[in-house]
Amino acid sequence: MADKLRVAVLGMAHDHVWTNLKELAELDDAELVAGADENTDLRNQFTEKTGCKAVYDNYVALLDAEKPDAVFCFTATAHHANVVELCAPRGIHVMVEKPMGATLEQADRMLTAVRKAKTTLMVNWPTAWNRGLRTAYRLVNEGAVGQMWQLLWRGGHSGPDELGCSEHFCGFLFDKHLNGAGAFNDYGGYGASMCVLFLGSPNEVVGVAGRLLKTHLPVDDNGMMILRYPQAMCRLEMTWTEAVPHKPPHDVTIYGTEGTIIAGGNTVTLYTRENEAGEDVPVDALPEGQNNGPEHFIACIRDGREPEFLTNVDLSRNAQEVMEAGLISATSGATVSLPVEDHLFRE
């Protein structure tokens, strides 16, 4: 394998691309070689922010000319599957920004493509680099709260438009086909992936969603899901209508038979039967090579191993299934049982 892995960007509509490219630039064993997007403004931004002058308006043209080892995909969510199916047969590894796809059918297409080609696919959940969540996961596995029976989580803010997201980012977030839904899909995957991490896939999902305040948008601005397990339940909330974003903080709350954990980004508090007042637990350092998405992605390619924790493709696919079940429930009014397999058969 070359001293430096050659990385290209396919699609730049997702605003998270710029942070990830900064993190890529800090790595010694990878280099940015090219970028492609059909939008002229985004191509210009790419050159200005990275200094990379190899830009294309066509994905295939880039792949043919540059022959990268790996690709960062920051397209609209619904286009992830197309990029993976384009790259995998060429032996090119792909990192996509969360969630895995806009639908479960797209997620399964991606999984099929990389399994057939034996390439690496990583789903970059920003929560994967949350030290508080990592610490909570360790504590639960160590039995600090006994048997876990509930996870509560709320995600969101005042909305992409009010928050200042770019027109390109909002352009697909506010499109039910490109994003899969509105706030429901933007934030539902965060909570779903956490539940799958801690408890596995649920038996049933109930979802509700609606456009409560942002009537200028063509998609939902709020949603909720309840996940039912044999001996546990999870409640997830997704919003784009907070007047004051992240107040109170969107900490993860985990209940067990012997205690409770509240985990923020850099703070963890553990309450137990023996210590009802609670104690602050120092947050764990992130594992070596897992400080951010680009670092972990490149390390997995070099080591020939599957991405870990929330970024694992099987976990992300199962989180997509929870989201799919939640949306089916929200639109049908029915409780949806897993597995969800409608997309495997003829319509």
KEKE-3310 file (N, C-alpha, C; in steps of 0.2 Angstrom, whole numbers, plus 5000, padded with zeros to 4 digits):
npx = (5004:5002:5013:5005:4988:4977:4964:4948:4935:4918:4904:4898:4888:4884:4886:4896:4907:4918:4924:4928:4937:4947:4951:4956:4967:4976:4982:4996:4997:4988:4981:4973:4967:4958:4942:4924:4909:4893:4890:4895:4898:4901:4912:4921:4922:4928:4941:4946:4946:4954:4965:4967:4967:4962:4948:4931:4916:4910:4907:4912:4922:4931:4935:4940:4951:4959:4960:4958:4961:4952:4936:4927:4911:4899:4887:4869:4859:4851:4859:4870:4870:4871:4884:4892:4889:4895:4909:4913:4914:4926:4935:4937:4937:4924:4918:4904:4894:4883:4865:4866:4858:4844:4834:4829:4831:4840:4851:4853:4857:4869:4876:4876:4884:4897:4900:4900:4911:4921:4926:4929:4917:4912:4901:4900:4896:4894:4893:4900:4912:4911:4916:4909:4898:4905:4911:4900:4895:4905:4904:4891:4893:4901:4893:4889:4876:4868:4856:4852:4838:4832:4834:4835:4834:4837:4837:4842:4838:4836:4833:4839:4838:4837:4848:4859:4864:4871:4864:4865:4866:4853:4846:4844:4841:4828:4821:4810:4813:4827:4832:4825:4815:4811:4816:4814:4822:4835:4839:4834:4842:4853:4849:4843:4854:4862:4853:4854:4867:4868:4858:4855:4844:4827:4811:4799:4793:4787:4781:4780:4777:4777:4773:4775:4778:4786:4779:4783:4791:4792:4793:4793:4795:4797:4798:4796:4801:4797:4805:4803:4809:4811:4814:4816:4814:4815:4816:4815:4818:4816:4820:4817:4814:4817:4817:4828:4842:4848:4845:4837:4853:4856:4858:4862:4852:4853:4845:4846:4844:4851:4855:4858:4864:4869:4875:4884:4893:4906:4905:4900:4889:4886:4873:4869:4861:4869:4875:4866:4867:4875:4890:4903:4910:4926:4929:4932:4947:4947:4949:4965:4968:4955:4950:4943:4932:4939:4952:4949:4944:4954:4963:4956:4956:4969:4973:4964:4952:4935:4926:4923:4912:4900:4901:4901:4896:4886:4879:4875:4866:4856:4852:4846:4835:4828:4824:4817:4806:4801:4796:4787:4778:4774:4767:4757:4751:4752:4759:4775:4783:4800:4810:4810:4806:4800:4805:4813:4805:4794:4785)
npy = (4994:5011:5025:5036:5037:5040:5051:5056:5068:5065:5074:5088:5094:5093:5101:5097:5092:5101:5102:5089:5088:5097:5089:5078:5084:5085:5072:5061:5050:5051:5059:5073:5072:5076:5083:5082:5089:5094:5107:5123:5133:5126:5119:5129:5133:5122:5122:5134:5132:5121:5121:5112:5109:5100:5098:5092:5091:5079:5063:5051:5055:5060:5048:5040:5048:5051:5040:5037:5030:5030:5037:5052:5054:5067:5070:5073:5064:5053:5050:5043:5029:5027:5032:5023:5012:5015:5016:5004:4993:4996:4995:5005:5012:5019:5033:5039:5052:5053:5050:5033:5031:5037:5029:5012:5003:5009:5008:4995:4992:4998:4990:4978:4980:4983:4972:4963:4968:4968:4979:4994:5002:5016:5024:5040:5045:5059:5058:5047:5051:5056:5059:5057:5049:5037:5034:5032:5020:5011:5011:5005:4992:4987:4985:4995:5001:4990:4980:4987:4996:5007:5020:5037:5051:5066:5076:5089:5106:5124:5123:5120:5131:5142:5140:5143:5135:5130:5135:5124:5113:5114:5113:5099:5094:5099:5092:5079:5067:5067:5068:5059:5062:5075:5083:5071:5062:5068:5069:5057:5046:5047:5045:5032:5024:5025:5017:5005:5002:5001:4991:4983:4978:4983:4975:4981:4997:5013:5027:5045:5060:5077:5093:5106:5119:5125:5130:5134:5125:5110:5098:5087:5095:5090:5075:5059:5044:5028:5014:4997:4984:4966:4968:4981:4999:5013:5030:5042:5059:5071:5087:5102:5115:5122:5136:5141:5133:5117:5119:5113:5104:5092:5079:5061:5050:5036:5022:5010:4994:4996:5009:5026:5034:5050:5057:5069:5078:5080:5077:5065:5059:5048:5039:5029:5016:5015:5028:5040:5054:5055:5054:5063:5056:5054:5058:5046:5044:5045:5030:5025:5032:5035:5048:5056:5056:5055:5050:5038:5031:5030:5023:5011:5006:5004:4994:4984:4982:4982:4996:5004:5004:5017:5019:5007:4998:4988:4990:5003:5001:4994:5004:5012:5004:5005:5018:5018:5010:5018:5029:5023:5019:5032:5037:5028:5025:5014:5001:4996:4981:4973:4962:4974:4972:4974:4980:4970:4963:4961:4975)
npz = (5000:4996:5003:5006:5006:4993:4992:4987:4985:4982:4979:4988:4995:5008:5023:5032:5026:5025:5038:5039:5029:5033:5044:5037:5031:5041:5043:5041:5033:5022:5008:5000:4984:4974:4969:4966:4960:4954:4955:4952:4961:4973:4969:4967:4981:4986:4980:4985:4999:5001:4993:4983:4966:4957:4951:4946:4937:4936:4942:4937:4928:4937:4944:4934:4929:4941:4949:4964:4980:4990:4994:5000:5003:5002:4997:4994:5005:4999:4988:4992:4990:4976:4974:4981:4974:4963:4966:4973:4964:4958:4967:4977:4992:5003:5013:5020:5025:5039:5039:5034:5022:5013:5013:5019:5008:5000:5009:5010:4997:4997:5007:5001:4989:4994:5001:4991:4983:4993:4999:5010:5019:5028:5040:5044:5059:5069:5082:5086:5090:5102:5118:5130:5127:5124:5136:5144:5137:5140:5154:5155:5150:5159:5169:5178:5180:5182:5174:5159:5155:5148:5136:5134:5123:5115:5100:5090:5085:5081:5068:5051:5043:5051:5059:5051:5040:5024:5008:5000:5008:5015:5004:5001:5013:5015:5006:5004:4997:4994:5007:5014:5023:5035:5049:5055:5049:5049:5062:5068:5065:5073:5086:5084:5081:5093:5101:5095:5096:5111:5114:5103:5089:5090:5094:5090:5083:5086:5078:5077:5068:5062:5054:5064:5066:5056:5044:5031:5026:5016:5023:5038:5054:5067:5076:5084:5092:5098:5104:5106:5116:5122:5135:5138:5134:5122:5120:5108:5102:5090:5083:5074:5079:5091:5101:5108:5104:5110:5123:5137:5139:5126:5133:5134:5142:5152:5159:5172:5181:5193:5193:5186:5171:5165:5151:5143:5131:5136:5149:5161:5172:5185:5194:5207:5217:5229:5229:5228:5226:5216:5205:5197:5182:5176:5159:5146:5136:5118:5108:5101:5086:5083:5083:5075:5060:5047:5052:5058:5047:5037:5044:5046:5033:5030:5040:5036:5042:5049:5051:5068:5083:5082:5069:5062:5048:5048:5060:5057:5046:5053:5061:5051:5048:5059:5058:5046:5050:5060:5052:5043:5053:5058:5047:5044:5056:5063:5074:5070:5066:5067:5058:5044:5029:5017:5005:4999:4990:4976:4970)
capx = (5000:5006:5014:4999:4982:4974:4957:4944:4928:4912:4899:4900:4882:4883:4891:4901:4912:4923:4927:4931:4943:4952:4954:4960:4974:4981:4985:5002:4997:4983:4981:4967:4969:4953:4935:4919:4902:4890:4888:4901:4900:4904:4919:4926:4924:4933:4948:4948:4947:4958:4971:4967:4965:4959:4941:4928:4909:4907:4911:4916:4928:4936:4937:4944:4957:4963:4960:4959:4961:4946:4932:4923:4904:4895:4881:4863:4859:4848:4864:4875:4870:4874:4891:4895:4889:4900:4916:4914:4917:4932:4940:4937:4933:4920:4916:4898:4891:4877:4864:4868:4854:4838:4829:4832:4832:4847:4856:4854:4861:4876:4879:4877:4889:4903:4901:4902:4918:4926:4929:4927:4912:4911:4896:4903:4891:4898:4892:4905:4918:4908:4919:4904:4895:4910:4912:4893:4895:4910:4901:4885:4896:4905:4888:4888:4869:4864:4853:4849:4831:4829:4838:4831:4838:4833:4842:4840:4840:4831:4832:4845:4838:4839:4855:4864:4867:4871:4858:4866:4864:4846:4842:4842:4838:4821:4818:4808:4816:4834:4834:4820:4811:4814:4819:4814:4828:4841:4841:4832:4847:4858:4846:4842:4861:4864:4849:4856:4874:4868:4853:4853:4838:4821:4806:4794:4794:4781:4784:4775:4780:4773:4776:4771:4779:4789:4775:4786:4795:4788:4794:4792:4800:4797:4796:4797:4800:4797:4808:4801:4813:4808:4814:4818:4811:4819:4812:4819:4815:4820:4817:4820:4810:4819:4818:4835:4845:4852:4844:4843:4857:4853:4862:4859:4850:4852:4842:4847:4841:4855:4857:4857:4869:4868:4881:4885:4899:4913:4903:4896:4887:4883:4869:4867:4858:4873:4877:4860:4869:4879:4897:4905:4915:4931:4927:4938:4950:4945:4954:4970:4966:4948:4949:4938:4930:4945:4958:4947:4942:4960:4966:4953:4958:4976:4973:4960:4947:4929:4925:4920:4908:4894:4903:4901:4891:4880:4875:4872:4861:4851:4849:4842:4829:4823:4821:4812:4800:4797:4793:4781:4773:4772:4763:4752:4747:4752:4766:4779:4788:4806:4813:4807:4808:4795:4809:4816:4801:4791:4780)
capy = (5000:5017:5029:5040:5035:5045:5052:5061:5070:5065:5078:5093:5098:5092:5106:5093:5091:5106:5100:5083:5089:5099:5083:5074:5087:5084:5065:5060:5045:5051:5066:5074:5073:5079:5084:5083:5091:5097:5114:5127:5137:5121:5117:5135:5133:5117:5124:5140:5130:5115:5122:5107:5112:5095:5098:5089:5091:5073:5058:5046:5058:5060:5042:5038:5052:5052:5033:5037:5024:5031:5043:5055:5056:5072:5071:5072:5057:5049:5049:5039:5022:5028:5033:5017:5007:5017:5015:4998:4988:4999:4993:5011:5013:5025:5035:5043:5056:5050:5043:5028:5032:5040:5024:5006:5000:5012:5006:4988:4992:5000:4985:4973:4982:4983:4965:4959:4970:4967:4986:4996:5007:5019:5029:5045:5048:5064:5056:5042:5055:5059:5055:5056:5043:5032:5033:5029:5014:5007:5010:5000:4986:4985:4983:5000:5002:4984:4979:4993:4995:5013:5026:5043:5055:5072:5079:5094:5113:5128:5121:5121:5138:5147:5139:5146:5130:5133:5134:5118:5109:5115:5111:5092:5093:5101:5088:5072:5062:5067:5067:5053:5065:5081:5083:5064:5058:5072:5067:5051:5041:5048:5041:5025:5021:5024:5012:4999:5001:4998:4986:4979:4980:4982:4971:4985:5004:5017:5034:5051:5066:5082:5100:5109:5127:5128:5129:5136:5119:5105:5092:5088:5098:5087:5068:5055:5036:5023:5007:4992:4978:4962:4970:4988:5003:5019:5036:5047:5065:5075:5093:5108:5121:5124:5143:5141:5127:5113:5121:5110:5101:5085:5073:5054:5047:5028:5019:5003:4992:4998:5016:5030:5038:5056:5058:5074:5078:5079:5076:5059:5058:5041:5039:5022:5015:5017:5035:5043:5061:5055:5056:5064:5051:5057:5055:5042:5047:5041:5025:5027:5031:5036:5055:5059:5051:5053:5046:5031:5028:5029:5017:5004:5004:5002:4989:4979:4980:4985:5002:5001:5008:5019:5020:5001:4998:4984:4994:5009:4998:4992:5010:5014:5000:5008:5025:5016:5007:5024:5033:5019:5020:5039:5038:5023:5025:5007:4999:4992:4975:4972:4966:4978:4968:4976:4982:4965:4959:4965:4979)
capz = (5000:4996:5009:5007:5003:4989:4994:4983:4987:4978:4982:4993:4997:5015:5026:5036:5022:5026:5044:5038:5025:5038:5048:5033:5030:5047:5043:5037:5028:5017:5004:4996:4977:4969:4971:4961:4961:4948:4957:4951:4968:4978:4967:4969:4988:4987:4978:4990:5006:5002:4989:4978:4960:4953:4952:4941:4938:4934:4947:4934:4925:4942:4946:4928:4929:4947:4952:4971:4984:4994:4993:5005:5000:5005:4993:4997:5008:4994:4983:4994:4987:4969:4974:4984:4969:4957:4969:4976:4959:4956:4973:4980:4999:5004:5019:5019:5031:5042:5040:5029:5016:5014:5014:5020:5002:4998:5014:5009:4991:4999:5010:4995:4985:4997:5003:4985:4981:4998:5001:5016:5020:5035:5040:5049:5064:5073:5089:5087:5093:5108:5123:5135:5125:5124:5143:5146:5134:5144:5161:5155:5148:5165:5174:5183:5181:5181:5168:5156:5152:5145:5134:5132:5119:5111:5096:5085:5086:5079:5061:5047:5040:5056:5061:5046:5036:5018:5004:4997:5013:5016:4998:5001:5020:5015:5001:5007:4993:4995:5014:5016:5028:5037:5055:5057:5046:5050:5069:5070:5065:5079:5092:5083:5081:5100:5104:5092:5100:5117:5115:5097:5086:5094:5091:5087:5083:5085:5077:5075:5065:5059:5053:5069:5066:5050:5038:5025:5024:5014:5026:5045:5058:5073:5076:5090:5091:5104:5102:5111:5116:5126:5142:5138:5129:5121:5118:5104:5100:5084:5082:5071:5081:5097:5101:5111:5103:5115:5130:5141:5134:5124:5135:5134:5149:5152:5165:5173:5187:5199:5193:5180:5168:5161:5147:5139:5126:5140:5156:5163:5179:5187:5200:5209:5224:5234:5229:5225:5225:5210:5205:5190:5180:5171:5152:5143:5130:5112:5106:5097:5079:5082:5086:5071:5055:5042:5055:5058:5040:5034:5048:5044:5026:5031:5044:5034:5047:5049:5056:5074:5087:5078:5062:5058:5043:5050:5065:5053:5042:5057:5063:5046:5048:5064:5055:5041:5054:5063:5047:5041:5058:5058:5041:5044:5063:5066:5077:5065:5069:5064:5052:5039:5023:5011:4999:4996:4986:4971:4972)
cpx = (5004:5007:5008:4993:4979:4967:4954:4938:4923:4906:4901:4894:4881:4889:4897:4907:4919:4927:4931:4937:4949:4956:4958:4967:4979:4984:4991:5002:4991:4984:4975:4970:4964:4946:4930:4912:4900:4889:4895:4903:4903:4911:4924:4927:4929:4940:4950:4950:4952:4965:4971:4964:4962:4952:4937:4920:4906:4911:4915:4922:4933:4939:4942:4951:4962:4964:4962:4958:4954:4942:4928:4917:4900:4890:4875:4862:4856:4853:4869:4876:4873:4882:4895:4895:4894:4907:4917:4917:4924:4937:4941:4933:4929:4918:4910:4896:4885:4871:4866:4865:4848:4832:4833:4834:4839:4852:4858:4858:4868:4880:4881:4883:4896:4905:4903:4909:4923:4930:4926:4922:4911:4905:4898:4897:4896:4898:4897:4911:4917:4911:4914:4900:4899:4911:4906:4893:4899:4906:4895:4888:4899:4899:4887:4881:4865:4862:4850:4842:4828:4835:4834:4836:4834:4839:4839:4842:4835:4829:4837:4845:4840:4846:4861:4867:4866:4865:4859:4864:4856:4843:4840:4839:4830:4817:4816:4811:4823:4836:4830:4815:4814:4818:4820:4820:4835:4843:4839:4837:4852:4855:4845:4849:4863:4860:4852:4863:4873:4863:4852:4847:4832:4816:4801:4796:4788:4784:4778:4779:4775:4777:4772:4772:4781:4785:4777:4791:4790:4789:4793:4797:4801:4795:4798:4797:4801:4800:4806:4806:4809:4808:4817:4814:4816:4814:4817:4815:4819:4816:4821:4817:4811:4820:4826:4838:4849:4851:4837:4847:4854:4858:4858:4858:4849:4850:4844:4844:4844:4857:4856:4863:4867:4875:4880:4891:4905:4911:4899:4895:4884:4879:4868:4864:4862:4875:4871:4862:4872:4886:4899:4911:4920:4929:4933:4941:4948:4951:4959:4968:4959:4946:4944:4937:4936:4950:4956:4946:4949:4964:4963:4955:4965:4977:4969:4955:4941:4929:4921:4915:4902:4895:4902:4895:4885:4876:4872:4866:4855:4848:4844:4835:4825:4820:4816:4805:4797:4793:4786:4775:4770:4766:4757:4748:4748:4759:4769:4784:4794:4807:4808:4810:4804:4800:4813:4812:4798:4786:4773)
cpy = (5006:5021:5033:5038:5041:5046:5058:5062:5069:5068:5082:5097:5098:5097:5103:5092:5095:5104:5094:5083:5093:5094:5079:5077:5086:5077:5065:5055:5045:5058:5067:5076:5076:5079:5085:5085:5095:5105:5118:5131:5132:5119:5123:5135:5128:5119:5129:5137:5125:5117:5117:5109:5107:5094:5096:5091:5085:5067:5053:5048:5058:5053:5039:5041:5051:5045:5034:5030:5024:5037:5045:5057:5060:5074:5072:5065:5052:5046:5044:5032:5022:5028:5027:5012:5009:5016:5008:4993:4990:4998:5000:5011:5019:5027:5040:5046:5053:5054:5039:5030:5036:5035:5017:5002:5002:5009:4999:4987:4993:4994:4979:4974:4981:4976:4961:4961:4969:4974:4988:5002:5009:5024:5034:5048:5053:5062:5050:5045:5058:5056:5053:5049:5037:5029:5029:5021:5009:5005:5005:4993:4983:4984:4989:5002:4996:4983:4985:4992:5001:5017:5031:5048:5060:5075:5084:5101:5118:5127:5123:5128:5143:5146:5142:5141:5133:5131:5127:5112:5109:5112:5104:5090:5094:5097:5081:5066:5061:5066:5061:5056:5072:5080:5075:5061:5062:5070:5060:5045:5041:5044:5034:5021:5020:5018:5005:4997:4998:4992:4982:4982:4979:4977:4975:4993:5007:5024:5039:5056:5071:5089:5104:5117:5129:5126:5131:5131:5114:5098:5093:5092:5095:5079:5065:5048:5033:5016:5002:4986:4973:4964:4977:4992:5009:5024:5041:5053:5069:5081:5098:5115:5123:5132:5144:5134:5124:5116:5118:5106:5094:5079:5066:5052:5040:5026:5012:5001:4994:5006:5020:5034:5044:5057:5064:5073:5076:5078:5069:5059:5051:5041:5032:5022:5017:5024:5039:5051:5061:5057:5058:5059:5054:5054:5051:5045:5042:5036:5028:5026:5033:5043:5058:5054:5050:5049:5039:5027:5026:5023:5011:5002:5001:4995:4983:4977:4984:4991:5000:5006:5010:5019:5013:5001:4993:4987:5000:5007:4996:4998:5013:5010:5003:5014:5023:5014:5013:5028:5029:5019:5027:5040:5034:5023:5019:5006:4995:4987:4975:4964:4969:4975:4969:4977:4976:4961:4964:4969:4977)
cpz = (5000:5003:5011:5003:4999:4990:4989:4986:4981:4981:4988:4996:5004:5018:5030:5032:5024:5033:5043:5033:5029:5042:5044:5032:5036:5047:5039:5032:5023:5014:5000:4988:4972:4972:4965:4963:4955:4949:4956:4958:4973:4975:4968:4976:4989:4986:4983:4996:5007:4998:4983:4972:4955:4954:4945:4942:4936:4939:4943:4931:4930:4943:4940:4928:4935:4950:4960:4974:4988:4993:4999:5001:5004:5001:4997:4999:5003:4989:4985:4991:4980:4969:4976:4978:4963:4960:4970:4970:4957:4962:4977:4987:5000:5011:5017:5026:5033:5039:5034:5022:5018:5015:5016:5014:5000:5003:5012:5002:4993:5002:5005:4991:4988:4999:4997:4983:4987:5000:5007:5015:5027:5035:5046:5053:5068:5080:5091:5090:5099:5114:5129:5134:5125:5131:5146:5143:5138:5151:5161:5154:5155:5171:5179:5184:5181:5174:5165:5153:5149:5142:5132:5128:5115:5106:5091:5087:5083:5071:5057:5044:5045:5059:5057:5041:5029:5013:5001:5001:5014:5010:4998:5008:5019:5009:5004:5003:4994:5002:5017:5021:5030:5043:5057:5055:5048:5057:5071:5070:5071:5085:5091:5083:5088:5103:5101:5095:5107:5118:5109:5094:5090:5090:5087:5088:5082:5084:5076:5073:5062:5058:5058:5068:5060:5044:5031:5022:5021:5017:5034:5048:5065:5072:5083:5088:5098:5101:5108:5110:5121:5133:5143:5133:5128:5119:5114:5102:5095:5083:5078:5073:5088:5097:5103:5110:5109:5122:5132:5136:5132:5126:5135:5141:5148:5159:5166:5179:5193:5198:5186:5178:5164:5157:5142:5134:5130:5147:5156:5170:5180:5194:5201:5216:5230:5235:5225:5223:5218:5210:5198:5188:5175:5164:5149:5137:5124:5111:5101:5090:5078:5085:5081:5065:5050:5045:5055:5052:5037:5038:5047:5038:5027:5034:5041:5038:5047:5054:5062:5077:5082:5071:5058:5054:5044:5055:5061:5049:5047:5060:5058:5046:5054:5062:5050:5045:5057:5058:5044:5047:5059:5052:5041:5051:5066:5069:5071:5068:5064:5063:5047:5033:5016:5004:4996:4991:4981:4973:4970)
residu = (MET:ALA:ASP:LYS:LEU:ARG:VAL:ALA:VAL:LEU:GLY:MET:ALA:HIS:ASP:HIS:VAL:TRP:THR:ASN:LEU:LYS:GLU:LEU:ALA:GLU:LEU:ASP:ASP:ALA:GLU:LEU:VAL:ALA:GLY:ALA:ASP:GLU:ASN:THR:ASP:LEU:ARG:ASN:GLN:PHE:THR:GLU:LYS:THR:GLY:CYS:LYS:ALA:VAL:TYR:ASP:ASN:TYR:VAL:ALA:LEU:LEU:ASP:ALA:GLU:LYS:PRO:ASP:ALA:VAL:PHE:CYS:PHE:THR:ALA:THR:ALA:HIS:HIS:ALA:ASN:VAL:VAL:GLU:LEU:CYS:ALA:PRO:ARG:GLY:ILE:HIS:VAL:MET:VAL:GLU:LYS:PRO:MET:GLY:ALA:THR:LEU:GLU:GLN:ALA:ASP:ARG:MET:LEU:THR:ALA:VAL:ARG:LYS:ALA:LYS:THR:THR:LEU:MET:VAL:ASN:TRP:PRO:THR:ALA:TRP:ASN:ARG:GLY:LEU:ARG:THR:ALA:TYR:ARG:LEU:VAL:ASN:GLU:GLY:ALA:VAL:GLY:GLN:MET:TRP:GLN:LEU:LEU:TRP:ARG:GLY:GLY:HIS:SER:GLY:PRO:ASP:GLU:LEU:GLY:CYS:SER:GLU:HIS:PHE:CYS:GLY:PHE:LEU:PHE:ASP:LYS:HIS:LEU:ASN:GLY:ALA:GLY:ALA:PHE:ASN:ASP:TYR:GLY:GLY:TYR:GLY:ALA:SER:MET:CYS:VAL:LEU:PHE:LEU:GLY:SER:PRO:ASN:GLU:VAL:VAL:GLY:VAL:ALA:GLY:ARG:LEU:LEU:LYS:THR:HIS:LEU:PRO:VAL:ASP:ASP:ASN:GLY:MET:MET:ILE:LEU:ARG:TYR:PRO:GLN:ALA:MET:CYS:ARG:LEU:GLU:MET:THR:TRP:THR:GLU:ALA:VAL:PRO:HIS:LYS:PRO:PRO:HIS:ASP:VAL:THR:ILE:TYR:GLY:THR:GLU:GLY:THR:ILE:ILE:ALA:GLY:GLY:ASN:THR:VAL:THR:LEU:TYR:THR:ARG:GLU:ASN:GLU:ALA:GLY:GLU:ASP:VAL:PRO:VAL:ASP:ALA:LEU:PRO:GLU:GLY:GLN:ASN:ASN:GLY:PRO:GLU:HIS:PHE:ILE:ALA:CYS:ILE:ARG:ASP:GLY:ARG:GLU:PRO:GLU:PHE:LEU:THR:ASN:VAL:ASP:LEU:SER:ARG:ASN:ALA:GLN:GLU:VAL:MET:GLU:ALA:GLY:LEU:ILE:SER:ALA:THR:SER:GLY:ALA:THR:VAL:SER:LEU:PRO:VAL:GLU:ASP:HIS:LEU:PHE:ARG:GLU)
# end
